């Protein structure tokens, strides 16, 4: 597939040339495009590596932060994450960043499933306990995803009003009450901790029905752990949230209220991206709609998966 090219013009031939120029010892490894990706596109490089290429993202900051901090975080985390191993520099042919990283085996959850729910709840809790430690003063700043729910009101209203009337069906009942409760919850008073920032089904991988890795740290920052705790509903099967919070053991009532509201926000986002995908709009992800609907059902306690 040396001639394969996506809609942004990133082709295998181009990547092969970039590797030959900057990392010739890797240039002959098999190279194949990985389905998905929006801000960044992934290409599998051999069996153990991947190339992360700026795609729609125009700001190099996120890849630079990944290069700096993922090697620091990886040794302390109980799940595999991608670790940068080679830097790709912009050049005349491709004026964006690209990074060679370790490959995290598994299938993204938006194309797979968790069948061992209790195991996944325990593993996710252990991962976030290990990640959620106070971050250094020079850690990346909040990208906007770590704001208190009350600061995300515009996004909430946009997602809610942009959805087709039948996009979520009965799942939308009760959304406003959960959101208002999250907005009223006290803000995080602790020190800023490391936060993944974008835990949703395309950013974790599964194998044999188990949660097996976490990817895409492009929104890594120091902030409120409630941002990641929303994953208890967004990622885990029905009933998993209760076990997760017991295993996590560090969440007070206010954190859970904020997390639940942010889970609603993420679910609406997934629904909207799925709706856009069904319409063939740029950036749309058809598989995300069902994932968002299931997540919304879980956070509202409407019915199991």
C-alpha positions as CSV (number, residue, x, y, z in Angstrom):
1,X,0.0,0.0,0.0
2,X,2.9,2.3,-0.7
3,X,0.6,4.6,-2.7
4,X,-2.1,4.8,0.0
5,X,-3.1,8.4,0.9
6,X,-5.7,9.9,3.1
7,X,-7.7,13.0,2.5
8,X,-5.0,15.3,4.0
9,X,-2.3,14.1,1.7
10,X,-0.3,11.9,4.1
11,X,0.8,9.0,2.0
12,X,3.0,6.0,2.8
13,X,5.5,7.1,0.1
14,X,5.9,10.4,1.9
15,X,6.4,8.7,5.3
16,X,8.8,6.2,3.8
17,X,10.9,9.1,2.4
18,X,10.8,10.9,5.8
19,X,12.0,7.8,7.6
20,X,14.8,7.3,5.0
21,X,16.0,10.8,5.4
22,X,15.8,11.1,9.2
23,X,15.8,7.5,10.6
24,X,17.2,5.3,7.8
25,X,17.5,2.2,10.1
26,X,13.7,2.2,10.4
27,X,12.9,2.9,6.7
28,X,12.6,-0.7,5.6
29,X,10.1,-1.8,8.2
30,X,6.6,-2.6,7.0
31,X,4.4,0.5,7.1
32,X,0.6,0.4,7.1
33,X,-2.1,3.0,7.9
34,X,-4.1,2.6,11.1
35,X,-7.8,3.2,10.8
36,X,-9.1,6.3,12.6
37,X,-7.3,9.4,13.8
38,X,-8.3,13.0,13.2
39,X,-5.9,15.5,14.9
40,X,-3.1,13.0,14.3
41,X,-2.9,10.0,12.0
42,X,-1.2,6.8,13.1
43,X,0.8,4.4,10.9
44,X,2.0,1.0,12.1
45,X,5.7,0.6,11.6
46,X,6.9,-3.0,11.9
47,X,5.5,-5.0,14.8
48,X,6.5,-2.8,17.7
49,X,6.4,0.8,16.5
50,X,4.0,3.4,15.1
51,X,4.4,6.8,13.5
52,X,2.2,9.6,14.9
53,X,1.8,12.3,12.3
54,X,0.2,15.7,12.7
55,X,-2.9,15.7,10.5
56,X,-5.5,18.3,11.2
57,X,-3.6,19.6,14.2
58,X,-1.6,22.7,13.3
59,X,-0.1,23.3,16.7
60,X,3.0,21.2,17.5
61,X,2.6,21.7,21.2
62,X,0.8,18.5,22.0
63,X,3.3,16.2,20.3
64,X,6.1,18.1,21.9
65,X,4.5,17.6,25.3
66,X,4.0,13.9,24.6
67,X,7.7,13.6,23.7
68,X,8.7,15.2,26.9
69,X,6.3,13.7,29.4
70,X,5.3,10.2,28.2
71,X,8.7,8.7,28.9
72,X,8.4,10.0,32.4
73,X,4.9,8.7,33.1
74,X,5.1,5.3,31.4
75,X,7.2,3.5,34.0
76,X,4.8,4.3,36.8
77,X,1.6,3.3,35.0
78,X,0.1,-0.2,35.1
79,X,-1.1,-0.2,31.5
80,X,0.9,0.2,28.3
81,X,1.0,3.7,26.8
82,X,2.8,4.9,23.7
83,X,6.3,6.1,24.4
84,X,8.2,8.3,21.9
85,X,11.4,6.7,20.7
86,X,12.4,8.9,17.7
87,X,11.6,12.5,16.8
88,X,10.6,13.5,13.3
89,X,11.4,17.0,12.3
90,X,9.4,19.2,9.9
91,X,10.9,19.7,6.5
92,X,10.0,21.3,3.2
93,X,8.0,18.3,2.0
94,X,6.1,17.9,5.2
95,X,6.2,21.0,7.5
96,X,4.6,19.3,10.5
97,X,5.8,17.2,13.4
98,X,5.9,13.4,13.4
99,X,7.0,11.0,16.1
100,X,8.0,7.4,16.2
101,X,6.4,5.8,19.2
102,X,6.0,2.3,20.7
103,X,2.9,0.5,19.5
104,X,0.2,-0.4,22.1
105,X,-1.3,-3.8,21.0
106,X,-5.1,-4.2,21.1
107,X,-8.2,-3.0,19.3
108,X,-9.7,0.5,20.1
109,X,-12.8,0.2,22.2
110,X,-14.9,1.9,19.6
111,X,-14.3,-1.1,17.4
112,X,-14.1,-3.7,20.2
113,X,-15.8,-4.5,23.5
114,X,-15.1,-5.1,27.2
115,X,-16.5,-8.4,28.3
116,X,-14.7,-8.6,31.7
117,X,-16.3,-5.6,33.3
118,X,-15.1,-6.1,36.9
119,X,-11.6,-6.6,35.7
120,X,-11.8,-3.5,33.5
121,X,-13.1,-1.4,36.4
122,X,-10.2,-2.5,38.7
123,X,-7.6,-2.0,35.9
124,X,-8.9,1.5,35.0
125,X,-9.0,2.5,38.7
126,X,-5.4,1.3,39.2
127,X,-4.3,3.2,36.1
128,X,-5.9,6.5,37.1
129,X,-4.7,6.2,40.7
130,X,-1.1,5.9,39.4
131,X,-1.6,8.7,36.9
132,X,-3.4,11.1,39.2
133,X,-0.4,12.3,41.2
134,X,0.6,16.0,41.7
135,X,2.2,17.3,38.5
136,X,5.3,19.4,38.4
137,X,5.0,23.2,38.0
138,X,6.1,23.0,34.3
139,X,3.5,20.4,33.3
140,X,1.2,21.3,30.4
141,X,-1.6,23.7,31.4
142,X,-5.3,23.0,31.1
143,X,-6.4,22.8,27.5
144,X,-10.0,23.6,28.3
145,X,-11.0,20.0,29.0
146,X,-10.2,20.3,32.7
147,X,-12.4,23.2,33.4
148,X,-15.2,22.9,35.9
149,X,-18.5,21.8,34.3
150,X,-19.8,25.3,34.8
151,X,-17.1,26.6,32.5
152,X,-18.2,24.2,29.8
153,X,-21.8,25.4,29.5
154,X,-21.4,26.6,25.9
155,X,-20.1,23.3,24.8
156,X,-22.9,21.5,26.6
157,X,-25.6,23.6,25.0
158,X,-23.9,23.3,21.6
159,X,-23.8,19.5,21.7
160,X,-27.4,19.3,23.0
161,X,-28.9,21.6,20.4
162,X,-26.9,20.2,17.5
163,X,-28.1,16.6,18.0
164,X,-31.0,15.4,15.9
165,X,-34.2,15.0,17.8
166,X,-34.0,11.2,17.5
167,X,-30.1,10.9,17.8
168,X,-30.2,9.7,21.4
169,X,-33.9,9.0,21.8
170,X,-35.0,8.6,25.4
171,X,-31.4,8.8,26.5
172,X,-31.6,12.6,26.6
173,X,-34.2,12.5,29.3
174,X,-32.6,13.6,32.6
175,X,-29.5,15.1,30.9
176,X,-30.2,18.6,32.1
177,X,-30.7,17.5,35.8
178,X,-27.3,15.6,35.9
179,X,-25.6,18.6,34.2
180,X,-27.1,21.1,36.6
181,X,-26.0,19.1,39.6
182,X,-22.4,18.9,38.2
183,X,-22.4,22.6,37.6
184,X,-23.4,23.2,41.2
185,X,-20.7,20.9,42.6
186,X,-17.8,22.5,44.5
187,X,-14.6,22.9,42.4
188,X,-11.4,20.9,42.8
189,X,-9.4,22.2,45.7
190,X,-6.4,19.9,45.6
191,X,-3.2,20.3,43.7
192,X,-3.3,19.9,39.9
193,X,-2.7,16.2,39.1
194,X,-1.7,14.5,35.8
195,X,-4.8,14.0,33.7
196,X,-5.1,12.2,30.4
197,X,-7.8,14.6,29.4
198,X,-9.6,12.7,26.6
199,X,-10.6,9.2,27.7
200,X,-13.2,7.9,25.3
201,X,-13.6,4.6,23.4
202,X,-11.2,5.5,20.6
203,X,-8.4,6.3,23.1
204,X,-8.2,3.0,24.9
205,X,-7.5,-0.4,23.5
206,X,-8.9,-3.8,24.5
207,X,-7.7,-7.4,24.1
208,X,-9.5,-10.6,25.0
209,X,-12.4,-8.5,26.4
210,X,-10.1,-6.7,28.8
211,X,-8.8,-3.2,29.0
212,X,-5.2,-3.5,27.8
213,X,-3.8,0.0,27.0
214,X,-4.3,3.7,26.9
215,X,-3.3,5.9,23.9
216,X,-3.5,9.4,22.5
217,X,-2.1,11.7,25.2
218,X,-2.4,14.8,23.1
219,X,-4.5,16.5,25.8
220,X,-2.3,15.6,28.7
221,X,-2.3,18.3,31.3
222,X,-2.3,19.1,35.1
223,X,-5.8,19.6,36.5
224,X,-8.9,18.2,38.1
225,X,-9.0,14.4,38.2
226,X,-12.7,14.4,37.7
227,X,-12.0,14.9,34.0
228,X,-10.7,11.4,33.8
229,X,-13.1,9.9,36.3
230,X,-15.9,10.5,33.7
231,X,-14.4,7.4,32.0
232,X,-16.2,5.2,34.7
233,X,-19.4,5.7,32.6
234,X,-17.9,6.5,29.2
235,X,-15.7,3.4,29.0
236,X,-17.0,0.7,31.4
237,X,-20.0,-1.6,30.9
238,X,-23.2,-1.0,32.8
239,X,-22.6,-1.3,36.5
240,X,-18.9,-0.8,36.3
241,X,-18.9,2.7,37.7
242,X,-19.7,1.7,41.3
243,X,-16.9,-0.9,41.3
244,X,-14.5,1.6,39.7
245,X,-15.1,4.3,42.4
246,X,-14.7,1.7,45.2
247,X,-11.4,0.6,43.7
248,X,-10.2,4.1,42.9
249,X,-10.8,5.1,46.5
250,X,-9.9,8.8,46.2
251,X,-13.1,10.4,44.9
252,X,-15.3,12.5,47.2
253,X,-18.9,13.4,46.4
254,X,-18.1,16.6,44.6
255,X,-15.6,14.8,42.4
256,X,-18.2,12.2,41.4
257,X,-20.8,14.9,40.7
258,X,-18.3,16.8,38.4
259,X,-17.3,13.6,36.8
260,X,-20.8,12.5,36.1
261,X,-21.6,15.8,34.4
262,X,-18.4,15.6,32.3
263,X,-19.4,12.1,31.3
264,X,-22.7,13.5,30.0
265,X,-20.7,16.1,28.1
266,X,-18.4,13.5,26.6
267,X,-21.4,11.2,25.7
268,X,-23.1,14.1,23.9
269,X,-19.9,14.8,22.0
270,X,-19.6,11.1,20.9
271,X,-23.3,11.2,19.8
272,X,-22.7,14.3,17.7
273,X,-19.5,12.9,16.1
274,X,-21.5,9.8,15.3
275,X,-24.3,11.8,13.8
276,X,-21.8,13.8,11.7
277,X,-20.3,10.5,10.5
278,X,-23.6,9.2,9.4
279,X,-24.1,12.4,7.4
280,X,-20.6,12.0,5.8
281,X,-19.4,15.3,7.4
282,X,-15.6,15.9,7.8
283,X,-14.4,14.5,11.1
284,X,-17.5,12.4,11.7
285,X,-17.1,9.0,13.3
286,X,-20.0,6.7,12.7
287,X,-19.0,4.2,15.4
288,X,-18.9,6.8,18.0
289,X,-22.7,7.4,18.0
290,X,-23.6,4.0,19.5
291,X,-20.7,4.3,22.0
292,X,-22.1,7.7,23.1
293,X,-25.6,6.4,23.4
294,X,-24.5,3.5,25.6
295,X,-22.4,5.9,27.7
296,X,-25.3,8.2,28.2
297,X,-27.6,5.4,29.2
298,X,-25.1,4.3,31.8
299,X,-24.5,7.7,33.3
300,X,-28.2,8.3,33.5
301,X,-28.8,4.8,34.9
302,X,-31.5,4.2,32.3
303,X,-30.8,0.6,31.3
304,X,-27.8,-1.7,30.9
305,X,-25.8,-2.1,27.7
